[in-house]
Amino acid sequence: MSTLRPYVVTFNCGREPIDPSTFSTHLFSALANPIAPDILILCLQELAPIAYSFLGGSYLVPYLSPFRHAVTAAAASLDNASYVNIITRNIGMTAIMVFILRDQTAQVRWLETAGVGVGMYEMGNKGAVGIRMGYSIGDSTLEFTFVSAHLAAMEGKLQRRNDDWKNIVRGLVFTPVSPTAVRETTAQRLPHESSNDTSPLLQASPGGEDSIPPMSGLYAPTSHLVFAGDLNYRTSSTKPSPDAHLTWPQPTSDANAPQHYSHLLPSDQLKREMQAGKTCHGLREAPVDFPPTYKYSDEARAMSATSPQDGGDEDGSRWGWAKHRWPSWCDRVLYLEAPPWMRSEDAAAGVEVQGYAALPLMASSDHRPVACAFSVPAEAIAEPSEEDERGAKMDVRLVPPFGLNPLWMEQREAARTKEVVVGIGAYLVLTWEGRGILLAVMFGALGGWAVIRSLLQ
């Protein structure tokens, strides 16, 4: 049976634009074979400073466009492939970008989006944004759900991270995107595409608008799910002592050596909390065979500006960790296996991970990007029968760990209002453009007052 190849990259951007040439060179490093993936998903956190992220729109163009340029350049190296960015969404500082091979865009039958903030006052300084799509192959339409997430930071905020996960499951509600809306918002086309190209990126489904799936949450019985992001789970619940860095992982090919990064993996909070059923319910992860992705020092970042590498010094003999944070696997890509009712001998093989790797350190961030290449059977997940439901009554697709928040829409709208207010304030206080506006207003007011005083005298 044929397969579909999604490729998911998660990256905490550090609120700075990427260098497209550097990012493109390493974008597809996790591929086992130099074949362009059918679907490319970029899950981005801390995409831009809070002022631009909360205001959104054109303020994010300087931060999103470099990724489109990078994808164009990287795809050209894979047998001259070409992608279309069919949709981009953000909730505050967390974003997701969906790219489809140009000759396969007509196979995307429908799209849904969802977003929830879990930061202060439910704003989007932390949160999740998701895309669900119907992708047709022959007579089947496969469903995929991709989510970009950013949970609470700091070693001691373990319970807050678990709470963030719960609020994401409760508040991430998917609603349909019309083909017209996708077409009109595709200022997200790739740079070389003609602005006169008005052909729809989504084709109307044979059954019309009624065939678009109803509103649903993170888990859906017929959808594959990939959940990726800066999940921020650490390798310690306390800050490091002044000399703790002396024991931290360093490059070595000997897995038995005390400094090998694998000795830090048993302290990984995410694995422990997942096994305890406290977070990321039902999800699994490929074996982690790369060093911690966070936190690299400013010196290591500066060095990577001239030669992107794995966060070490020039000869690769040491990794440059920041001494005030435990090295941790903050950046992860998790996924759901095929449901029990699809795992019979007659069913196609399940979801396979073809590659899972950390990309080199980029100068713009203290995180390394992480990429995961998947192979998914080109067979739609069937609706479970009543017998299937009885046999798989505890499956997370059928029984999510938390119910949907009935007030999700009102709370998101209220949080969005706060984001705009905070965004405007941050723009006026924290950006040069905003300060210029404030000065102009202040001088204008003083000048006006001077004119009024002269007239009164």
N, C-alpha and C positions, 0 to 999 in steps of 0.2 A: 504493500500500500504506500502511496505517496505521503509525504510529510510536509508540514509547514514549519518554517524556521524563524521564530521570533528571536530578537537580540535585544537585551535590556541592559542599559547602562545607568548607574546611579552616581551622582556627583554632587557634593556640597561645594558650590562655586566660590564660597568665601566672599560673596557680595562684590565680586570683581568680574569684568569681562574676561573670557578666555582668549588665549592666543590661538586662532583657528588653525594655523599651520602645525603647531605642536599637537593640539588635540586630535587633528585629523590623522597624524602619523601613527597614533597609538589607538585610535578609536576601536578598531576591529581586532585588537590583539588577542581576545579570548576565543576567536574563531578557530575551530579545528582544521577547517579547510577554507581556502581563499574564495569562497562563494558568497555572493551578496545575500544577506538575510532577506526574507520576504517582508518582514516587519521590523522596524528599528524604533525602539522606545527610549527616549532620554528622560530620566527622572532627575529633576534638579531641585536642590535645596539651597537656601540663601542665595537665590539667583541674583539679587541686586540689593542695594541699600534699602532700608525700610521705607524711606520716603517714596522712592520710585516703585517699589514692590506694591505698596498699599494704594498708590494712585493708579498704577497699571497703565494699560493702553500704550501710547507712543513712548512713555517713559521707559518701557522695557525693551524697546526695539534695539538699542545699543547692546543689550545683554543677550537677546535672543538671536539676533542676526549672525553673530560669530559662530553659533552652533550650526546654523544652516549652511554657512560657508564651509565649516569643517566637514559636515556630512557630504557635501558636494565633492570636496577634494578627496575624502576617504573612499567614497563610493567609486570614484573614477579609477582608483587603484585596483578595484575588484572587477576586472574584466569590463571596465568602463560602464559600470552600472549607474543608474540615476534614480533618485528618490524624490517624492513629492511629500512635503510636510502638510498632511491633510488637516491636522488640527493641533492647536496649542492652547493649553489652559493653565491658569495659575490661581491659587488661593494665597494671597499675600506673597510670601517669599518662597513658596513651594510651587514648582511648575512641572508640567509634563508635555513632551513634544512627541507626536506620532508621525513617523515617516513610513511610506509604502513605496515599493518599487514602482516606477512610473508605469510600466506596462500592466500593473496589477491593481491600479486604483479603482477600476470598475468593479472589482470583486468585493470592495467594502460596501455592504448593503445598507447599513445603518450605524449610527453612533449615538452613544449616551455619555453624559458627563456628570460628575459629582464633585463636591468639594466641601470641606469642613475645616474650620479653624479650631485648634486646641491650645492656643497660646493664651495670654492674658485677656480676660473678657471674651474668650473664644475668637480672638482675632487670629489672623494668619501669619503671625511671626513663627508659629509652629502649626502643623496641620497636615492635611492630605488632600490630594486632588487625583481624580481617577477618570479613565476613559474605558468605556465598554463598547465593543464593536461586533458587528456581524460580518463575517468574512466568508464569501461563497466559494466553494470548490465543487464543481460539477453540480449535482443535485443537493448537496449538503451546504448548510450554513453553519460554520463554526463560530462559537462565541468566545471572545477573549476579554478579560478584565485586567487592566494594567493600572497600578496605583503607585504614585510617588508620595512618600511620607517623610515627615520630620518630627521626631518626638523630643521630649524634654532633655536638656543637657545636664551635665555635671554628674560626678560619680555617685553622690548621695541621693539622686533623684530617681531611684529605681521604681518606687511605687508610683511616682508621677508618670513615668514612662508607661507603666502598665495601665494607668488611668487614661492616658492619651490614647492608647490602643483601644480601650473600651469605648471612648468617645468617638473614635473614628468609625468603629463598627456600628455604633448607634446613629451617627450623624452623616455618614457617607451614603447619600441616597441618589441613585442615578435617574436622570430624566432625559428624554429624547432630544436630539439635536436634529433639526430639519435639514435636508439637503441644501435648501436655499441659504440657511444661516451659515453652513460650512463654506459654501461658495463665496458668500459676501465677506466673510472674515478671513479669507485666505490672502491677506497681506502676508500670510504665512507661506506663500509659495516660495520656491527656491529663487535665489537672486537672478539666475539666467532665464527664468520663465517670463514670457511676455505678459504684460499687464492687460493685453487685449484678449487673452485666452479666457473666455467666459464659460467654457464647457464645464458642466457640473462634475465635481469630484466624487459625489455620491449619486448613484443611480436610484431611481424610485423602485421600491420593492414591488414584486409582482402583485402582492396583495394590497398595495396602496399603503396609506398612512396607518391603517388599522393593524398592519402586520408588524409595526414597531413594538417591541416588547414593552410591557407595562413597567411602571416605576419599581425599582428594586434596590436592595442594599448591596453591601460588599460581596456577600455570598449569594450565588445564584445556582440553582440545580444543574443548569445546562452550560455553564460558563467555566472556561479555564481561568485561573487567577494567578497573577504575578504581583507580589507586593514588595516594593523596593524602596530604599531611601536611607537617609541618615537616621537610623533607629536609635542611635546614641546609647545603646547598652554597652557598659564598660566592663573592665576586668577587675574592678575593685569598687567597693562602696564607700571608700574614704580617699581623701587626697593623698598623694604620695609624700613620704617623708623626704627630707632634703637629700638623703643619699640613696633613695630607692632606685634612681636611674642607673646605678652601678650594676644592677641585676637584670636590667631590661634586655629584650631580645636584640641580637646582633647577627649579621649574616654568617651562616655556617651551613655546610652541606651535611653535617653530621647531626641527624635527628636526635641522637642521644646526648649531644652536648648541652650543658646547662643553659647556654644562651640561645638555643634554638627556639623559635617563636612558638612551636607546638606545646612547649611546657607552660605557656600562658593560657592556652585554650581552655583547660579545665576551669579557669576562673571566669570564663565568659558568661556574663549575666543573661544574655539572650538565650543561650542553650539551656541554662538552668531553669529560667522562667518558662520556657516553652515546655520542657519536660514536666514541670509542675502544673501545667495547664493554666498559667496565669497571663499568657500573652500569645499573640499570633496563633490562635487556635487552629489546628488542622494543617497548618503550613509546614513545609519542610525545606531544607537547604542542602545543597550539594556539599560535599566535604570541603572545608576551608583549607586550602593549600597555598596560602599566601600570608605574608606578615601583617600585623595590624595596619589599618588604614588611617589611623589618627592617633596621636597628634604630632605632626612634624614641626620642627623648629623653624624660626625665621631664617636661620642660616642655611638649613637644608632647602628651603623654598628658593632662596636667592641662588643657590648653586644649581637648582633645577632649571633656572631661567636660561642658562647657557647650555645645559645638557640634561634634559629630562631623564630621570632615573628612578630608582626605587626608594628614594628618600635618604640615600647614603651620601658619603663623601665621594670625591672624584675616583678613587680606586675601588669603591664599593666595599671597603673593609668595615665600615660602620654605618649604622642608620642614625640619622640626626633627630632624636626625639626631643620634644619640649619637656623640660624637667618638672613642670607643675601639673601635668596630666598623665595618667596611666596610658601607655600604648593600648589601644583597644580596636576591636573590629566593629566600629560604629556603622559602617556602610555595608548593607547586606541586600541580597536578592533572594526572596523566598517565593515558594510556589505551592500550588495544590496539585496533588496527584489526581489521576483519573478517578472518578467515583467508583464505589464498589460494584454498581450495576453495569459498569463498562469493563470489568476486569475478568470476564469469563475467557475460556479458551478460544472462543470464536471472535472475541473482540480484538481490535488492533492493540499493538503495544502501547504502553502508557507514555506519559511525558518523560523525555530524556534530556538530561543536561549534557551538552556537548563540550562545554568549556565554562569554567568559573575562575575568574582571575582579577587581581588588582592591577590597574594600569599604572604607569609611572606617575610620580609626583609632579604636579603642575605648579608653577610659581605663584599662581593666583590663589591657592588654597592650602590649608594645612591638612586637608584630607586627600587621599588617593581615590580616584574613581574606581568603581568596581563594575565589571561586565559579566553577563551570563548569557551563553548561547543555548537555546532550546531547540529540540526537535519534537514536534507534536503531530500525531497521526491525523491525516486529513479526513477525519471522521467526526461528525457532530456528536456531542454528548446528548444522548436521548433523554427525554423526560422519564423519570422513574415511574414504573408501574406501582400499583398499590402493594403488590408483593415485594417489589424492590424497596419501597419505603419502609415496610415492616422489617425487612432484613437489614436495612441500613438506617434505622431510626435515629442512631446517634451520629450519623454523618453530618459534618459541619455545614455542608451545602443545604441540608434539609432542616437542621436545627442549629442556627447560629448561636454563638455563646451569649449574645445580647440582642434584645429586640430593638427595632428602629425607634428613634426618638420622634414621637408624633409632632413635636414642635420644631423639627429640624429647619424648616423653611423660615419661620419667624425668627429663630435664633440666628440663622445665617444672615438674614437681611439686617437685623440689628447689629451684628458684628461688622457687617460691611459698612454700615454708617460710621461706626467707630473707626474703622480702618481709614476711611476717607478723611475724617477729622484729624486723626493722628498723622496720616500721610501729608496733609497740607501743613500741619505744624512742623513736622520734621523737614519738609521741603523748605519752608521759610527760614528755619533756624540752622539746619545742618548742611545745606547745599549752597554753593556760590551763587547759583542763579537766584535762589530764594532770598539770600541775603541782599543781593542786588535789588530785588523787588522791594524788600523792606526799606532799604536805604532810599530808594527812589520815592517811595510813599512818604517816608519821614521828611525828606527834603522838600517834597511837594507840599506837605502839610505846613512845614515851617514857612515856606515861601508864601503860601496862601494866607497864613496868619499875619505875616509881615504886610502883605498888600491890604488886608482888612484893617489892620491897625493904622496904616497910613491914610486910608480913606476916612476912618473915624476921626482922625486928628484934623 
